[in-house]
Amino acid sequence: MKRTFSVFILSLVLFACGSDQSKQLESELLPGPSLPTLTETFTGILPCNDCPGIRTSLTLFPDSLAYRLTEDFSVSGEQDSTMTRSGIYQIEYGLGEDTLAVVIRLDPASNQPAFFLLLGDSALEMLDAARSPQANPIAHRLRKNR
């Protein structure tokens, strides 16, 4: 009886170890978004509550983890208001159940950082302050300049 129980426990231990290795191997083989390796610029028009839209340009400098964000509020031609800010960004992994998601966090030390989800290698999607997708995610996308 003791021998049968010992064999059973040994089988469980071996099965558990094998399962961790297969999960690790699976996560290494699954394709995830590739991080920018060269200076990349993403542009688009983001929604605005009291204007037609904000022409936005976000340039990422991966060698220094720096960024430059330019927001032009004069999409309608009525205003001439452009704001540019720069700083550092941080790469974070995981968004909800998607452990492979890559989130770019602008100004990580700030009280009000901005979050962008990397969509493949062609776009960024602006997330809300809680790192959740916006109500209309397509309207909050910046496309990579080719």
N, C-alpha and C positions, 0 to 999 in steps of 0.2 A: 504494500500500500504506500509506504514512504517513497519507494523507488518510483512508482507511477506518479505520485504527486511531484517529486523532484523533476522528472522528465517533463511534466506539464508546465511547471514554473520555468524551466530552462527554455522550453519552446516559446512561451510568452515573451521572455526576455529577448530571445533571438528575433522573433517576429517584430517586436517593438523597435529594436535597433535597425532592422532592415527597412522598416516603414519610414523612420526619420531620414535615412540615407536616400530613399527614393523621393521623398518630398524635397529634400535639398537639391537633388539632381534635377528634379522637375522644375524647381524655381530658377535654377541656373540656365536651363534650356529654353524657358519661355521667353519670347521676345518682349521687350519693354521699350518704351520710347527712348531714343538715343539723345543724350545730352548734347547741347551745342558745343562744338569744339573750336569753332571759329567765331569771330564777331558776327552776330546775327541781329537783324532788325526785323521787327514784327510791326505791321501797321494795320489800321482799320478805323472805323468810326464807331465809337461806343455811345450808348444811349445817354441822354441828359434830360433831367426833369424840366428844366426851364430854357432849353435851347434845342435846335434841331439835331445836334449830335456833337461829339467831341472827337475831332480828328486826332488820333493817338499814334505815337511812334515810340516803341520800346526797343532800345538797343542793349544787347547783353554782351559783355566783354568777359568771356569765360576764363581768360588767363589771370585776371585780377578779381573775378567775381564782382565786377562793378557793372552798373547800369546807367542809362540815360533815358529818361521818360519825358517826352514832349507832348503836351496837350494843347491843341489849338481849338478854341471855342468859337472861332469865326467861320464855321462851316456854312452858315447862311449868308455870309458876306456882310452882315450888319455890324458885328463887333470886330475889334482887332485885339484879341486877348490870347496870348500864347504864354504858357507856363512851361518851364523846363526845370526838372530836378534830377539830381543824380545821387548815387550812393552805392551801397553794397547790396548784394542779394545772397540768399542762402537757398540751397537745394534741400527739399524735404521729400521723403518717400512715404507713399501710402495716402489714400483718400477714401475714407469709409471702408468698404470691403475690398477695394482694389489696392492690394499691397504693392503692385508694380507701378502705380501712378507716381508721376513726378510733379511736384508742386514747387514753383519758384516763388520765394517770399522776398519781396522788396523791403528794404529797411528792417531787418529782423529785430533790431534793438528798439525800434520805434513803438510808440503806443498804438499807432494806427498803420500797421504794415499792409501792403497790398499783396494779394495772392493770385497767381496765374497757374493754371493746369496746363502742362505740356501735352499737346495732342499730336502724337507721332513726331515727325520732324518738320511739320509744315504750319503749325498754328499754336496759339496760346488762347486759353479761355479764362477770362477774368472771373474769379470766385468772390463770394461775399466775405465779410469780415470774419465769419465763422468757418471759413474754408469750405463752403457749400456752393454748389452750382447756382447761378442766378435763375430767376424765373424763366427767362428766355435766353438760354445759353448761346444760341447761334448769334444773337445780337451782341454778345459780349466777347466775340472772337477777334483776335488779331492774327493776320496771316503773315507768314514769313515772306520777306522780299526775295525774289529770285534773281 
